[in-house]
């Protein structure tokens, strides 16, 4: 976990250390190779943004002690997220994750599948301990279904030059924004927020999640120096991310000679696509859209009761924009 990311936020740093310790305890398995893979994924630099959001929405005051149930819920959010990342890397045959060699590249696909599956069992165990009498057990099941639908939607849209923006939005709303939304509304609910505030937290999480994915899409068109995955990896696997979609319809003829090659695209072809997307304003338009969703989230955050936690939520949301600046 990137604790240095949270050094300036002591309100959640200590709780996130507890979350990290709990996850490490839960993934301690007998098989040495599987254990090594799990430990690597759990401690390889994730920011723990989703559990941090849950904890911030759950805190009633800056001095309130976070109970063990909230730590378990925060851990469950991060475990679910990590499990989906491992399975994503297997499907995409991705060599890197967070700037490091991915689990499937380091240990092989068999161990990676088992690692992802084990994390799902840890997720189920954690929520069963806390939510066995709560309606949020069903909410978690619904979110898992939504994540899967988003992943399937993205798979079905691969190499589809007729993919609409609405299809893209629906897919990222499932595969990315759903976990952010769950983290925020679950935190608010178990922090004793009103029904209105829980609904507001859900929308805030959704908008943060959408902007987060859009900014991540933009990074694929960076120079690669700060990118924690191979440049143009999305394009290579047929995932047409936001910057490309923003220019694809108006500049289809210019892009067609390269995109029509699909899996046969060379690195030179992908570099040409990147140049066209940047030159035609795809990155600029995508960034503007991401900023709109961040602005929407910030407006909604301001509607929450004034508190230290609310101020920190604003700071974290604004900080997301720095991913591409």
N, C-alpha and C positions, 0 to 999 in steps of 0.2 A: 504494500500500500504506500502511496506517495504521501507520507505524513507531512513532508515539507509543504505540500499544497495547503495544509490546514494549520500550519504554525501560527499564522496571523488570526486564526479563528478558534481560540481556546474554548469557546462555547460548545463546540462539537468534537474537538480533537480527542479529548480523553475518552469520550463515548465511542468514537470510531476505533480507538485502540482496543476497547473492550469487544467491539464487533469483530475486529480482526483476530483477536485471541480466541473468541468462540468459534469462528470459522475454522481456524487451524486445529482446534480441539476436535471438531466434528469430522474433519477430513483425514484424521489419523487412522489409516487402515493397515492391515497386516502385510499386504503385498508391497514389497519395496519399490518396484518400478512404478506402480500406480500411485503409491504414496508420494514418491518423488515428483511425479507429474502434477499431482494435486497441489503440493506445497509450492511448486514453481508458479502455477497459475494464480494461487491465492496471494502470493507475495511479490508479484512481478511488476508492480507499478500502477495498479488501478487507483483512481482517485477516490473511490467510494462515494461518488457524488449522489447516487440514488439513496443509499442508507443515510447519508448526511441530510438529505431533504426530508426523509421520514422523521428523523430525530428533531430537526428544526420545527417541523409542523407539530410534533408531539409535545414539545416543551411548553409548559404553561407559563414559565418564568425563567429568567436567566439563571436563577439559583436553584431551580428544581432539579432534584436528583432523578436521573433516568433509571426506571426500574428494569428488572431483568426481562420482563415480557417485551418491552420496547427494543432492548438489545437483540433479542431473538428475532423479532420482526425485521429489524434493520439488517441482521445477518441473512435472513431468508431472502430479502430483496437482492442483496449482492450475490448470493449463491445462485439464485435463479438467473440473474444477468450473466454470471460467469459460465454457467452451464450452456446457455444459448450461444455464447461466444465460441466455446470449444466446438460445438456442433456446427456452427457457421464455418469455422476454419476447415473442418473436415469436408463439408460440402464444396467449399470454394477452393480446396487444396491450397490454402493460404500458407505461405512459408513463414510469415511473421504475424505477431500480435503484440501491440504496445511496444514496438521497436525491438522486440526480442524474438528469437526463433519460437514458432508456435508449438503447442503440445503435440499436434499430429506430425510435425516435421521432426521434433526431437525424439519422440517415443514411438511413432508409428500410429496408424489409424486405429488399430485395435485398442491400444491403451487409451487413446483419445476418446473413443466411443465409451469405454468403461468409465473414464474420468467424468465425462459429461453426464452419463447415467447415474453415477454415484452422487454427483452434486444435486441432481433432481431428487434423489431419495433423501438427501440432507434437507433440501428445501421442504419436502413434504413432512418430514419429521419435525422440523422447526415450527411450521405453521400449525401442525396438529397439536403440538404442545401448548400453543397460545390461543388458537382460534377454534378449538373443538366445540365450543358453544356459541360461537360468534357468526353472524351473517357474512363476515369477511372471509370465512373459509370458502364460501361459494364465489365471492368476488375474486379471490385468487384463482379459482378454477376458470372463471370467465376470462381473466386476464391471460392465463396460459393459452386458452383457445384463441384469443385475439392475436397473441404473439405468433402462434402457429399459422393463422390465416394470413398474417402479414408476410411471413417468410414464404408461404406457398404462393401468395400473390406476386412477390418479387421474382420467384422462380419462374412462374408462368409468363412474366413480362420480359424475360431475358431476350436480348437481341431484337426486341419489338420496337421498330421505328415508328409505329403508330400509337405507342403508349401515350395516354393522356396524362396531364398534370394531376387530374383527380385520382387516377389509378396510382400514381406515385404517392400522392398524399395519403391515400387509404393504406397503402403498404407500409409506409414509415410510421403511420399512426399506430399500426399494429406491432411491427417488429421493434420499434424504438420507443415511441411516446407512451405506449401502454404501461411499461414498467415505471417510468417517471410519474405517470398519473396515479398508479397504484401506490407508490411510495408516499406521495403527498397526501392523498385522501386517507390512506391508512394511518399515517402519522397524525393527521388532524382528528380523525375519529377517536383513536385511542388516547389522544391528548385531551379529550373532553371538549372539543370544539362543538359549536352549534351545527345544526343540519345545514344551514346556509354556508357556514365557513368550510364544512367538509366538501360541499359541492363546489365551492370556489377553489379549494385546494386541488380538487380533481382537475379543474380547467387550467389552473396554473401549471400543474405537472405536465399536462398535455402540451401546452404551448412551449414550455421549456424543452420538452422532449422533441417536439417537431423542429424547433430552432437548432437544437443540439445536432440532430441528424443532418440538417441542411448545412450547417457549418462543417460537419465531418465530410460531407460530399464535396465541399469547396476545397478541402485539404487535398483531395485527390488531384487537383489541378495546381498544386504548389510545386516548388522546386525540389521537393523531396528532403530537404535538409532537416525540417522539423516534423516530417510525417512519420508516424509510427507503423507504417505498412508500405509495401511496394507502391510506387507512384503508378497511377492508372490501373490499379488492380481491379476496381469495379468494372471499368470498360473491358478489360481482358476477359472477365467472366460474364459479360453481356448485361451487366447491371447499368442501365442508363440513369445516372444520378442527376441531381437538379441542374447544375450548370449546363450540361448537355441538353437536357429537356427544354431549357429556357431558349435555346437557339435552334433546336432541331427542325421545327416546323417551317420557320422562315428561311432556313439555310440548308434545307434537306439536300438539294442538288449538290451543294459543295461538300457535304459530309458523306453522301451516298457511296462514292467510290471506295471509301474506307470502311464504313459500317457494314456494307453489304458482304464484306469478307467474313464477318462474324468471328468464329474461332480461329480463322486463318490470318487474322490481323497480325502484322509484325509490330515490333517496337517502334519502327519508323512510322508506320501507319497510325499508331496510337499517339505518337508525338505530334503528328500532323493534325489529328482530331483535337488534341489539346490546344494547339496553336489557333485553330479556327474558333474553338469555343471561347477562348480568351479574347481574341480579336473581335468577335461579334458580340461581346458583352455578356456572355453567359455567366461568368464568375461575378461580375458586378451586379447583375440582375438577381442572381441567387443570394448574394450577400444582403441585398436590399430586402429581399423577402424574409430571410432569416431574422433580420433586424426588426421587421414588422412583428414577427411572432414574439421576439424578446420584449418589444415595447408593449405588446398586448399583455404578456405575463407580468411586466412591471406595473402596469396600470391595475391589474387584478391584485397584485401583492399589496399595493397601496390601499386597497379596500379592506385589508385585514386589520384587526386591532393593532394600534401602535405598540411596538415592543422591540427589544434588542434582537429577537429572532427575526422579526420582519425586516429590520435593517440589514441583517446578514443575508437574508434571502435576496434582497435587492442587489447587494454587492456580488453575490455568487452569480446571479443572472447576468449582470453587466460583464462580469469576468469571462463569461462564455464567449462573448464577442472577440476577445483577445486571441482566440484560437486561430483566427484568420488575419490578424493585424500585426 
